[in-house]
Amino acid sequence: MPVTEQTLLDAISRVSKAMKSMKNEGLNEKYPIGLIDMNLWEWPQGVGLYGMYQYFEETKDPEALRFLLGWYDDRLREGLPEKNVNTCAPLLTLVKLCELTGRQDYIRVCDEWSRWVMDGLIRTGDGAFQHMITGDPNDGQMLIDTLFMTVLFLAKAGLYFGRSEYVEEAKRQMLVHIKYLYDVKSGLFFHGWDFNGRHHYGAVHWGRGNGWYACGIVDFLDMVPLEEGLKRYLLDTLRAQAEALATLQHRDGLWHTVLDDPSSYVEASCAAAFGYGMLKGVRQGYLSPSYAEAGGKALRAVLAQIDEYGIVRQVSYGTPVGGDAQFYKDIPLSPMTYGQALALLLLMEGLRHARRTS
């Protein structure tokens, strides 16, 4: 049954409101950074801001823009953290605000950080971005997460500043990550690759990791002018992934956190990412219209996980690369800013579909 426009608008309002005031509900965080509190500059918050900006773009809600500007102004006053892959995540939205506002303080930050990505971010094998994070350089490590956290920003910054070498590097990073992380046998992505040990760690097809490609690539395709051969290559990879995902979708519309392990719990943030990638992929002609069914099923399933306060439930906590499937199955569930944001992306895409068919 189609989801009504009003149902989506109500859910969007609740989810975005809850995200703005997201706080830790008592989970003992295991990292030297805060992954839950919205008022911190890290990757979950960066994904949250991206979702909020898409909400603003679609609705022109002035309160959403006020929130975004206030968030960045507060963080700039406090001082920015160390530069790494994950702390680049909030910059994707900031460069969009540069376009919107022309503010020199925003432009200076995006200029400085994009230059660092090109010249200072550690490279590992084949020149791939090493997944260096706060407190750990992760020597030799490549993760699928990097595509969303850093590569999208680099591409957007390259377009904004007119630096073609940034855009070309973003394209190359897409290719090198696919080279090492795409599993041709299953059509899915492994979470990580270790250039030192030459292995895929536990060779696990992790849900949200696959989600970073599914939702990131449809935005990359929209953002970056691509030569036909490269575009077809990226689309072929997306289509193969979508085909595999459609066969693994749980009957309730979610996916298991270890995609091909039915004993692992079902998880909402990966479902939101897949639903967004499928529905946007259909709308933009990247995917066959048949994927609207799986995307719509994901939309309804994620809606069912949104509580009366707008909190998206059944979201797994921040997840480093693991040595076996059990590692991922043991990750706790907790409300997270990226859970809110990925749900918001899916709800916004659902709204676009509802408005097209009404």
HUGILIN-V995064 format. One record per pair of residues at least 12 apart in sequence whose C-alpha atoms are under 10 Angstrom apart, sorted by the first residue. I is the first residue (numbers start at 1). J is the second residue. D is the distance in whole Angstrom. If there is no record, write none. Layout:
I;J;D + I;J;D
//
This chain:
1;296;9 + 1;297;9 + 1;300;9 + 2;296;8 + 2;297;9 + 2;299;10 + 2;300;9 + 2;350;10 + 2;353;10 + 2;354;8 + 2;357;10 + 3;296;8 + 3;299;8 + 3;300;7 + 3;303;10 + 3;350;8 + 3;351;9 + 3;353;10 + 3;354;7 + 4;350;9 + 4;351;8 + 4;354;7 + 4;355;9 + 4;358;9 + 5;347;10 + 5;350;8 + 5;351;6 + 5;352;9 + 5;353;9 + 5;354;6 + 5;355;7 + 5;358;9 + 6;351;9 + 6;354;10 + 7;303;9 + 7;347;10 + 7;351;9 + 8;299;10 + 8;303;8 + 8;344;10 + 8;346;10 + 8;347;6 + 8;348;8 + 8;349;10 + 8;350;7 + 8;351;6 + 8;354;9 + 9;59;10 + 9;347;8 + 9;348;9 + 9;350;10 + 9;351;8 + 10;310;9 + 11;303;7 + 11;306;8 + 11;307;9 + 11;308;9 + 11;309;10 + 11;310;7 + 11;311;10 + 11;343;10 + 11;344;9 + 11;347;8 + 11;348;10 + 12;52;10 + 12;55;8 + 12;303;10 + 12;310;8 + 12;340;10 + 12;343;9 + 12;344;6 + 12;345;9 + 12;346;10 + 12;347;6 + 12;348;7 + 12;351;9 + 13;55;10 + 13;310;8 + 13;344;9 + 14;306;9 + 14;307;9 + 14;308;8 + 14;309;6 + 14;310;4 + 14;311;8 + 14;312;10 + 14;340;10 + 14;344;10 + 15;52;10 + 15;306;8 + 15;307;9 + 15;308;10 + 15;309;8 + 15;310;4 + 15;311;6 + 15;312;7 + 15;339;10 + 15;340;6 + 15;341;8 + 15;343;8 + 15;344;7 + 15;347;9 + 16;48;9 + 16;51;9 + 16;52;7 + 16;55;8 + 16;64;9 + 16;310;8 + 16;311;9 + 16;337;10 + 16;340;7 + 16;341;8 + 16;343;9 + 16;344;7 + 17;52;10 + 17;64;9 + 17;309;9 + 17;310;7 + 17;311;9 + 17;340;10 + 18;309;7 + 18;310;5 + 18;311;6 + 18;312;9 + 18;337;9 + 18;340;8 + 19;36;10 + 19;37;9 + 19;38;7 + 19;45;9 + 19;48;7 + 19;49;9 + 19;51;10 + 19;52;9 + 19;310;8 + 19;311;8 + 19;312;9 + 19;335;10 + 19;336;8 + 19;337;6 + 19;338;9 + 19;339;9 + 19;340;6 + 19;341;8 + 19;344;10 + 20;37;9 + 20;38;7 + 20;39;9 + 20;45;10 + 20;48;9 + 20;49;9 + 20;52;9 + 20;64;10 + 20;67;8 + 20;68;10 + 20;71;9 + 20;337;9 + 20;340;10 + 21;37;8 + 21;38;7 + 21;39;8 + 21;337;10 + 22;36;7 + 22;37;6 + 22;38;5 + 22;39;8 + 22;45;10 + 22;311;9 + 22;335;8 + 22;336;8 + 22;337;7 + 22;340;9 + 23;35;10 + 23;36;6 + 23;37;5 + 23;38;7 + 23;39;9 + 23;335;9 + 23;336;9 + 23;337;9 + 24;36;6 + 24;37;6 + 24;38;9 + 24;334;9 + 24;335;8 + 24;336;8 + 25;37;10 + 25;334;8 + 25;335;8 + 25;336;10 + 26;334;9 + 27;317;9 + 27;332;9 + 27;333;9 + 27;334;7 + 27;335;10 + 29;317;9 + 29;318;9 + 30;318;9 + 31;134;9 + 31;135;9 + 31;318;9 + 32;134;7 + 32;135;7 + 33;134;7 + 33;135;9 + 35;317;8 + 35;318;7 + 35;336;7 + 35;337;8 + 35;338;9 + 36;317;9 + 36;318;9 + 36;334;9 + 36;335;8 + 36;336;5 + 36;337;6 + 36;338;9 + 37;336;8 + 37;337;8 + 38;71;9 + 38;336;9 + 38;337;7 + 38;338;10 + 39;71;7 + 39;72;10 + 39;74;9 + 39;75;8 + 40;71;9 + 40;74;10 + 40;75;8 + 40;78;10 + 40;80;10 + 40;81;9 + 41;71;10 + 41;72;9 + 41;75;7 + 41;76;10 + 41;79;10 + 41;80;7 + 41;81;7 + 41;82;10 + 41;86;9 + 41;87;7 + 41;88;9 + 41;89;9 + 41;90;7 + 41;91;10 + 42;80;10 + 42;81;9 + 42;84;10 + 42;85;10 + 42;86;6 + 42;87;5 + 42;88;8 + 42;89;7 + 42;90;7 + 42;133;10 + 42;134;9 + 42;149;10 + 43;85;9 + 43;86;5 + 43;87;6 + 43;88;7 + 43;89;5 + 43;90;7 + 43;91;10 + 43;133;10 + 43;145;10 + 43;148;10 + 43;149;7 + 43;150;10 + 43;318;10 + 43;337;9 + 43;338;8 + 44;86;9 + 44;87;9 + 44;89;8 + 44;90;9 + 44;149;9 + 44;318;8 + 44;336;7 + 44;337;6 + 44;338;5 + 44;339;8 + 44;340;10 + 44;341;9 + 45;87;9 + 45;89;8 + 45;90;7 + 45;336;9 + 45;337;6 + 45;338;7 + 45;340;10 + 45;341;9 + 46;86;9 + 46;87;8 + 46;88;8 + 46;89;5 + 46;90;4 + 46;91;7 + 46;92;8 + 46;93;8 + 46;94;9 + 46;149;8 + 46;337;9 + 46;338;8 + 46;341;9 + 47;89;7 + 47;90;7 + 47;91;10 + 47;92;9 + 47;93;9 + 47;148;9 + 47;149;8 + 47;337;7 + 47;338;5 + 47;339;9 + 47;340;9 + 47;341;6 + 47;342;8 + 47;345;10 + 48;89;10 + 48;90;8 + 48;93;10 + 48;336;9 + 48;337;6 + 48;338;5 + 48;339;8 + 48;340;7 + 48;341;4 + 48;342;8 + 48;343;10 + 48;344;9 + 48;345;9 + 49;64;10 + 49;67;9 + 49;68;7 + 49;71;9 + 49;72;10 + 49;89;9 + 49;90;7 + 49;91;9 + 49;92;9 + 49;93;6 + 49;94;9 + 49;337;9 + 49;338;9 + 49;341;7 + 50;68;10 + 50;89;9 + 50;90;8 + 50;91;9 + 50;92;7 + 50;93;5 + 50;94;9 + 50;96;9 + 50;338;10 + 50;341;7 + 50;342;9 + 50;344;9 + 50;345;9 + 51;93;9 + 51;337;10 + 51;338;9 + 51;340;8 + 51;341;5 + 51;342;7 + 51;343;8 + 51;344;6 + 51;345;5 + 51;346;9 + 51;347;10 + 51;348;9 + 52;64;7 + 52;65;8 + 52;67;9 + 52;68;8 + 52;93;9 + 52;340;10 + 52;341;7 + 52;342;10 + 52;344;8 + 52;345;8 + 53;65;8 + 53;67;10 + 53;68;8 + 53;92;10 + 53;93;7 + 53;94;10 + 53;96;8 + 53;97;9 + 53;341;10 + 53;345;10 + 54;93;9 + 54;341;10 + 54;344;8 + 54;345;7 + 54;348;8 + 54;349;10 + 55;341;10 + 55;344;7 + 55;345;8 + 55;347;9 + 55;348;7 + 55;349;10 + 56;68;9 + 57;348;10 + 58;348;8 + 58;349;10 + 58;351;9 + 58;352;9 + 59;348;9 + 65;97;9 + 68;93;9 + 68;94;9 + 68;97;9 + 69;94;9 + 69;97;8 + 69;101;10 + 72;90;9 + 72;91;10 + 72;93;10 + 72;94;8 + 72;97;10 + 72;106;9 + 73;105;9 + 73;106;9 + 76;105;9 + 76;106;9 + 76;109;9 + 80;109;9 + 81;134;9 + 82;133;9 + 82;134;7 + 82;135;9 + 83;113;8 + 83;116;8 + 83;117;9 + 83;120;9 + 83;121;8 + 83;132;9 + 83;133;8 + 83;134;8 + 84;113;9 + 84;116;9 + 84;117;8 + 84;120;9 + 84;121;7 + 84;122;9 + 84;130;9 + 84;131;8 + 84;132;6 + 84;133;5 + 84;134;7 + 84;135;10 + 84;136;10 + 84;137;9 + 84;149;10 + 84;150;9 + 85;117;8 + 85;121;8 + 85;122;10 + 85;129;8 + 85;130;8 + 85;131;6 + 85;132;6 + 85;133;6 + 85;134;9 + 85;137;10 + 85;145;9 + 85;146;6 + 85;147;9 + 85;148;10 + 85;149;6 + 85;150;6 + 85;151;9 + 86;131;8 + 86;132;8 + 86;133;6 + 86;134;8 + 86;145;9 + 86;146;8 + 86;148;9 + 86;149;6 + 86;150;7 + 87;113;10 + 87;132;10 + 87;133;8 + 87;134;8 + 87;149;8 + 87;150;8 + 88;110;9 + 88;113;8 + 88;114;9 + 88;117;9 + 88;146;10 + 88;148;10 + 88;149;6 + 88;150;6 + 88;151;9 + 88;152;10 + 88;153;7 + 88;154;9 + 89;146;9 + 89;148;8 + 89;149;4 + 89;150;6 + 89;151;9 + 89;152;9 + 89;153;7 + 90;149;8 + 90;150;9 + 90;153;9 + 91;106;9 + 91;109;8 + 91;110;7 + 91;113;8 + 91;114;9 + 91;149;9 + 91;150;9 + 91;152;9 + 91;153;6 + 91;154;9 + 91;156;10 + 91;157;9 + 92;110;9 + 92;148;9 + 92;149;8 + 92;150;8 + 92;151;9 + 92;152;7 + 92;153;5 + 92;154;8 + 92;155;9 + 92;156;7 + 92;157;8 + 93;153;8 + 93;156;10 + 94;106;7 + 94;107;8 + 94;109;9 + 94;110;7 + 94;153;9 + 94;157;10 + 95;107;7 + 95;109;9 + 95;110;6 + 95;111;9 + 95;153;8 + 95;154;10 + 95;156;7 + 95;157;6 + 95;160;8 + 95;161;10 + 96;153;10 + 96;156;8 + 96;157;9 + 96;160;9 + 98;110;8 + 98;157;10 + 98;160;9 + 99;160;8 + 107;157;10 + 107;160;10 + 107;161;9 + 110;153;9 + 110;154;9 + 110;157;7 + 110;160;10 + 110;161;9 + 111;157;8 + 111;158;10 + 111;160;10 + 111;161;8 + 113;153;10 + 113;154;9 + 113;157;9 + 114;150;9 + 114;153;8 + 114;154;6 + 114;155;9 + 114;156;10 + 114;157;7 + 114;158;8 + 114;161;10 + 114;166;8 + 115;154;9 + 115;157;10 + 115;158;10 + 115;166;9 + 117;129;9 + 117;150;8 + 117;151;9 + 117;153;10 + 117;154;7 + 117;166;9 + 117;169;10 + 118;154;8 + 118;165;9 + 118;166;7 + 118;169;8 + 118;170;10 + 122;137;8 + 122;138;10 + 122;139;9 + 122;140;9 + 123;139;10 + 123;140;8 + 123;141;10 + 123;142;10 + 124;139;8 + 124;140;6 + 124;141;7 + 124;142;8 + 124;194;9 + 124;195;7 + 124;196;9 + 125;140;7 + 125;141;9 + 125;142;9 + 125;176;9 + 125;194;9 + 125;195;6 + 125;196;9 + 126;173;10 + 126;176;7 + 126;177;10 + 126;180;10 + 126;195;9 + 127;169;10 + 127;172;9 + 127;173;8 + 127;176;8 + 128;140;9 + 128;141;9 + 128;142;7 + 128;143;10 + 128;146;10 + 128;169;10 + 128;172;9 + 128;173;6 + 128;174;9 + 128;175;10 + 128;176;6 + 128;177;7 + 128;180;10 + 128;195;10 + 129;141;9 + 129;142;7 + 129;143;9 + 129;146;8 + 129;147;9 + 129;150;9 + 129;151;9 + 129;173;7 + 129;176;9 + 129;177;9 + 130;142;5 + 130;143;8 + 130;146;8 + 130;194;10 + 130;195;10 + 131;143;6 + 131;144;9 + 131;145;8 + 131;146;7 + 131;149;10 + 131;150;10 + 131;192;9 + 132;146;9 + 138;194;9 + 139;194;8 + 139;195;9 + 139;196;8 + 140;193;8 + 140;194;6 + 140;195;5 + 140;196;6 + 140;197;9 + 140;198;9 + 141;192;7 + 141;193;6 + 141;194;5 + 141;195;6 + 141;196;8 + 141;197;10 + 141;200;10 + 141;201;10 + 141;321;9 + 142;176;10 + 142;177;8 + 142;180;9 + 142;181;8 + 142;191;9 + 142;192;5 + 142;193;5 + 142;194;6 + 142;195;8 + 142;200;9 + 142;321;10 + 143;177;8 + 143;180;10 + 143;181;8 + 143;190;8 + 143;191;6 + 143;192;4 + 143;193;7 + 143;194;9 + 143;200;10 + 143;209;8 + 143;320;9 + 143;321;8 + 144;174;10 + 144;177;7 + 144;178;8 + 144;180;10 + 144;181;7 + 144;182;9 + 144;189;8 + 144;190;8 + 144;191;6 + 144;192;6 + 144;193;9 + 144;208;10 + 144;209;6 + 144;210;8 + 144;211;9 + 144;212;7 + 144;213;7 + 144;321;10 + 145;177;10 + 145;191;8 + 145;192;9 + 145;208;9 + 145;209;6 + 145;210;9 + 145;211;9 + 145;212;6 + 145;213;8 + 145;216;10 + 145;320;10 + 146;173;9 + 146;174;10 + 146;177;9 + 146;209;10 + 146;212;9 + 146;213;10 + 147;170;9 + 147;173;8 + 147;174;7 + 147;177;8 + 147;178;10 + 147;212;7 + 147;213;7 + 147;216;7 + 147;217;9 + 147;220;10 + 148;209;10 + 148;211;10 + 148;212;6 + 148;213;7 + 148;214;10 + 148;215;8 + 148;216;6 + 148;217;9 + 148;219;10 + 148;220;9 + 149;212;9 + 149;216;9 + 150;170;9 + 150;173;10 + 151;166;9 + 151;167;9 + 151;169;9 + 151;170;5 + 151;171;8 + 151;172;10 + 151;173;7 + 151;174;8 + 151;216;9 + 151;220;9 + 152;167;9 + 152;170;7 + 152;171;10 + 152;174;10 + 152;216;7 + 152;217;9 + 152;219;8 + 152;220;7 + 152;223;9 + 152;224;9 + 153;166;10 + 153;167;10 + 153;170;9 + 153;220;10 + 154;166;6 + 154;167;7 + 154;168;10 + 154;169;8 + 154;170;6 + 154;171;10 + 155;167;5 + 155;168;8 + 155;169;8 + 155;170;5 + 155;171;8 + 155;220;8 + 155;223;8 + 155;224;7 + 156;170;9 + 156;220;9 + 156;223;7 + 156;224;8 + 158;170;9 + 158;224;10 + 159;223;9 + 159;224;8 + 159;225;10 + 167;224;8 + 167;225;9 + 167;226;10 + 168;224;10 + 168;226;10 + 170;220;9 + 170;224;9 + 171;220;9 + 171;224;9 + 171;226;9 + 171;230;9 + 171;234;10 + 174;213;9 + 174;217;9 + 174;220;10 + 174;234;8 + 175;230;9 + 175;233;9 + 175;234;8 + 177;189;10 + 177;192;9 + 177;193;9 + 178;190;10 + 178;213;9 + 178;234;9 + 178;237;8 + 180;192;8 + 180;193;7 + 180;194;9 + 180;195;10 + 180;198;10 + 180;199;10 + 180;200;9 + 181;193;7 + 181;200;8 + 181;203;9 + 181;205;10 + 182;205;10 + 182;210;10 + 182;237;8 + 182;241;9 + 183;203;9 + 183;205;9 + 183;241;10 + 184;237;9 + 184;240;9 + 184;241;10 + 186;205;9 + 186;240;9 + 186;241;8 + 186;243;10 + 186;244;7 + 186;245;10 + 186;260;9 + 187;205;10 + 187;237;8 + 187;238;9 + 187;239;9 + 187;240;5 + 187;241;5 + 187;242;8 + 187;243;8 + 187;244;6 + 187;245;8 + 188;204;10 + 188;205;6 + 188;206;9 + 188;207;9 + 188;209;10 + 188;210;7 + 188;213;10 + 188;237;9 + 188;238;9 + 188;240;8 + 188;241;5 + 188;242;9 + 188;243;9 + 188;244;7 + 188;245;8 + 188;259;9 + 188;260;10 + 189;203;9 + 189;204;8 + 189;205;6 + 189;206;8 + 189;207;9 + 189;209;7 + 189;210;6 + 189;211;9 + 189;212;10 + 189;213;8 + 189;237;10 + 189;241;8 + 190;202;9 + 190;203;6 + 190;204;6 + 190;205;5 + 190;206;7 + 190;207;10 + 190;209;8 + 190;210;8 + 190;321;10 + 191;203;7 + 191;204;6 + 191;205;6 + 191;206;6 + 191;207;9 + 191;208;9 + 191;209;6 + 191;210;8 + 191;319;10 + 191;320;9 + 191;321;6 + 191;322;8 + 192;204;9 + 192;205;10 + 192;206;10 + 192;209;9 + 192;320;9 + 192;321;6 + 192;322;9 + 193;321;9 + 200;321;9 + 200;322;10 + 200;323;9 + 201;321;7 + 201;322;7 + 201;323;5 + 201;324;7 + 202;321;8 + 202;322;6 + 202;323;4 + 202;324;4 + 202;325;7 + 202;326;10 + 202;327;9 + 203;321;10 + 203;322;9 + 203;323;8 + 203;324;7 + 203;325;8 + 204;258;7 + 204;259;9 + 204;260;9 + 204;261;10 + 204;321;9 + 204;322;8 + 204;323;8 + 204;324;7 + 204;325;6 + 204;326;10 + 204;327;10 + 204;328;9 + 205;257;9 + 205;258;6 + 205;259;6 + 205;260;7 + 205;261;9 + 205;325;9 + 205;328;10 + 206;256;9 + 206;257;6 + 206;258;5 + 206;259;6 + 206;260;9 + 206;261;10 + 206;270;9 + 206;319;10 + 206;321;9 + 206;322;10 + 206;325;9 + 206;328;8 + 206;329;10 + 207;245;10 + 207;255;7 + 207;256;7 + 207;257;5 + 207;258;6 + 207;259;6 + 207;260;9 + 207;266;9 + 207;267;8 + 207;268;9 + 207;269;8 + 207;270;5 + 207;271;8 + 207;273;9 + 207;274;9 + 207;316;10 + 207;328;10 + 208;255;10 + 208;256;10 + 208;257;7 + 208;258;9 + 208;259;9 + 208;267;8 + 208;268;9 + 208;269;7 + 208;270;4 + 208;271;8 + 208;272;9 + 208;273;7 + 208;274;9 + 208;315;10 + 208;316;9 + 208;318;10 + 208;319;9 + 209;257;10 + 209;258;10 + 209;270;8 + 209;273;10 + 209;319;9 + 209;321;10 + 210;241;8 + 210;245;9 + 210;259;9 + 210;270;8 + 210;273;9 + 210;274;8 + 211;269;8 + 211;270;5 + 211;271;8 + 211;272;8 + 211;273;5 + 211;274;6 + 211;275;9 + 211;276;9 + 211;277;8 + 211;342;9 + 212;270;8 + 212;273;7 + 212;274;9 + 212;277;9 + 212;342;10 + 213;237;10 + 213;238;8 + 213;241;9 + 213;273;9 + 213;274;9 + 213;277;9 + 214;237;10 + 214;238;7 + 214;239;10 + 214;241;8 + 214;242;8 + 214;270;9 + 214;273;7 + 214;274;6 + 214;275;9 + 214;276;8 + 214;277;5 + 214;278;8 + 214;281;9 + 215;238;10 + 215;270;10 + 215;272;9 + 215;273;5 + 215;274;7 + 215;275;8 + 215;276;6 + 215;277;5 + 215;278;8 + 215;279;10 + 215;280;9 + 215;281;9 + 215;342;9 + 215;345;9 + 215;346;9 + 216;273;9 + 216;276;10 + 216;277;8 + 217;234;8 + 217;235;9 + 217;237;10 + 217;238;8 + 217;277;8 + 217;281;9 + 218;234;9 + 218;235;9 + 218;238;9 + 218;276;9 + 218;277;6 + 218;278;9 + 218;279;10 + 218;280;7 + 218;281;6 + 218;284;9 + 218;286;8 + 218;287;10 + 219;277;9 + 219;280;9 + 219;281;9 + 220;234;10 + 221;234;8 + 221;235;9 + 221;281;10 + 221;284;10 + 221;286;9 + 222;284;9 + 232;286;10 + 234;286;10 + 235;281;10 + 235;286;7 + 235;287;8 + 236;286;9 + 236;287;10 + 238;277;9 + 238;278;9 + 238;281;9 + 238;286;8 + 238;287;8 + 239;278;9 + 239;281;9 + 239;286;8 + 239;287;6 + 239;288;9 + 239;291;10 + 241;274;10 + 242;274;8 + 242;277;9 + 242;278;7 + 242;281;10 + 242;287;8 + 242;288;10 + 242;291;8 + 242;294;9 + 243;287;10 + 243;291;9 + 244;259;10 + 244;260;10 + 245;259;8 + 245;260;9 + 245;271;10 + 245;274;8 + 245;278;10 + 245;294;9 + 246;274;10 + 246;278;10 + 246;291;8 + 246;293;9 + 246;294;6 + 246;295;9 + 247;260;10 + 247;294;9 + 248;260;7 + 248;261;9 + 248;262;9 + 249;266;10 + 249;271;9 + 249;274;10 + 249;294;8 + 249;297;9 + 249;298;9 + 250;262;9 + 250;266;8 + 250;271;10 + 250;297;10 + 250;298;9 + 250;301;10 + 251;297;9 + 251;301;10 + 252;266;9 + 252;297;8 + 252;298;8 + 252;300;9 + 252;301;6 + 252;302;10 + 252;304;10 + 253;266;9 + 253;268;9 + 253;271;8 + 253;275;9 + 253;294;8 + 253;295;9 + 253;296;9 + 253;297;5 + 253;298;5 + 253;299;8 + 253;300;7 + 253;301;5 + 253;302;8 + 253;304;10 + 254;266;6 + 254;267;6 + 254;268;6 + 254;269;9 + 254;270;8 + 254;271;5 + 254;272;8 + 254;274;9 + 254;275;9 + 254;294;10 + 254;297;8 + 254;298;6 + 254;299;9 + 254;300;9 + 254;301;6 + 254;302;7 + 254;305;10 + 254;314;10 + 255;267;6 + 255;268;8 + 255;269;9 + 255;270;7 + 255;271;6 + 255;272;10 + 255;274;9 + 255;298;9 + 255;301;10 + 256;268;9 + 256;270;9 + 256;271;9 + 256;329;9 + 257;269;9 + 257;270;8 + 257;271;9 + 257;315;9 + 257;316;8 + 257;325;9 + 257;328;7 + 257;329;7 + 257;331;10 + 258;325;7 + 258;326;9 + 258;327;10 + 258;328;7 + 258;329;7 + 260;325;10 + 261;325;8 + 261;329;9 + 263;326;10 + 263;329;8 + 264;325;8 + 264;326;8 + 264;328;8 + 264;329;5 + 264;330;9 + 265;314;9 + 265;316;10 + 265;328;10 + 265;329;7 + 265;330;9 + 265;331;10 + 265;333;10 + 266;314;7 + 266;315;9 + 266;316;10 + 266;329;10 + 267;302;9 + 267;305;10 + 267;313;9 + 267;314;5 + 267;315;6 + 267;316;7 + 267;333;9 + 267;339;10 + 268;298;9 + 268;301;8 + 268;302;6 + 268;303;10 + 268;304;10 + 268;305;7 + 268;306;10 + 268;312;8 + 268;313;7 + 268;314;5 + 268;315;5 + 268;316;8 + 268;333;10 + 268;339;7 + 268;340;10 + 268;342;9 + 268;343;8 + 269;302;8 + 269;312;9 + 269;313;9 + 269;314;8 + 269;315;6 + 269;316;8 + 269;336;9 + 269;338;7 + 269;339;5 + 269;340;8 + 269;341;9 + 269;342;6 + 269;343;7 + 269;346;10 + 270;298;10 + 270;302;10 + 270;315;8 + 270;316;9 + 270;339;9 + 270;342;8 + 270;343;9 + 271;295;9 + 271;297;10 + 271;298;6 + 271;299;8 + 271;301;8 + 271;302;7 + 271;315;10 + 271;339;10 + 271;342;9 + 271;343;9 + 271;346;9 + 272;295;9 + 272;298;7 + 272;299;7 + 272;300;10 + 272;301;9 + 272;302;6 + 272;303;10 + 272;339;8 + 272;340;9 + 272;341;9 + 272;342;5 + 272;343;5 + 272;344;8 + 272;345;8 + 272;346;6 + 272;347;9 + 273;295;10 + 273;298;9 + 273;339;9 + 273;341;10 + 273;342;6 + 273;343;8 + 273;344;10 + 273;345;8 + 273;346;7 + 274;294;9 + 274;295;7 + 274;298;8 + 274;299;10 + 274;342;9 + 274;346;9 + 275;291;9 + 275;292;9 + 275;293;10 + 275;294;7 + 275;295;4 + 275;296;7 + 275;297;8 + 275;298;5 + 275;299;6 + 275;300;10 + 275;301;10 + 275;302;9 + 275;342;9 + 275;343;9 + 275;345;9 + 275;346;6 + 275;347;9 + 275;349;9 + 275;350;9 + 276;295;7 + 276;296;9 + 276;298;9 + 276;299;8 + 276;342;8 + 276;343;9 + 276;344;9 + 276;345;6 + 276;346;5 + 276;347;8 + 276;348;9 + 276;349;6 + 276;350;8 + 277;291;10 + 277;295;8 + 277;345;9 + 277;346;8 + 277;349;9 + 278;290;10 + 278;291;6 + 278;292;7 + 278;293;9 + 278;294;8 + 278;295;5 + 278;296;9 + 278;298;9 + 278;346;10 + 278;349;10 + 279;291;7 + 279;292;6 + 279;293;9 + 279;294;9 + 279;295;5 + 279;296;7 + 279;298;10 + 279;299;9 + 279;346;8 + 279;349;7 + 279;350;7 + 279;352;9 + 279;353;8 + 280;292;9 + 280;295;9 + 280;345;10 + 280;346;9 + 280;348;10 + 280;349;6 + 280;350;9 + 280;352;9 + 280;353;9 + 281;295;10 + 282;295;9 + 282;353;10 + 283;349;9 + 283;352;9 + 283;353;8 + 283;356;10 + 292;353;10 + 295;346;9 + 295;349;10 + 295;350;9 + 296;346;10 + 296;350;8 + 296;353;10 + 298;346;9 + 299;343;9 + 299;346;7 + 299;347;7 + 299;349;9 + 299;350;7 + 300;347;10 + 300;350;10 + 302;314;9 + 302;342;10 + 302;343;7 + 302;344;10 + 302;346;9 + 302;347;9 + 303;343;8 + 303;346;10 + 303;347;8 + 305;343;10 + 306;340;9 + 306;343;9 + 310;340;8 + 311;334;10 + 311;335;7 + 311;336;9 + 311;337;9 + 311;339;9 + 311;340;7 + 311;343;10 + 312;334;9 + 312;335;6 + 312;336;8 + 312;337;9 + 312;338;10 + 312;339;6 + 312;340;6 + 312;341;9 + 312;342;10 + 312;343;7 + 312;344;10 + 313;333;8 + 313;334;7 + 313;335;6 + 313;336;9 + 313;339;8 + 313;340;9 + 314;332;9 + 314;333;6 + 314;334;7 + 314;335;8 + 314;336;10 + 314;339;9 + 315;331;10 + 315;332;8 + 315;333;5 + 315;334;6 + 315;335;6 + 315;336;7 + 315;337;10 + 315;338;9 + 315;339;6 + 315;340;9 + 316;328;9 + 316;329;9 + 316;330;10 + 316;331;6 + 316;332;6 + 316;333;4 + 316;334;6 + 316;335;8 + 316;336;8 + 316;338;10 + 316;339;8 + 317;331;6 + 317;332;6 + 317;333;6 + 317;334;6 + 317;335;8 + 317;336;7 + 317;338;10 + 317;339;9 + 318;331;8 + 318;332;9 + 318;333;9 + 318;334;9 + 318;336;9 + 318;338;9 + 319;331;7 + 319;332;10
//
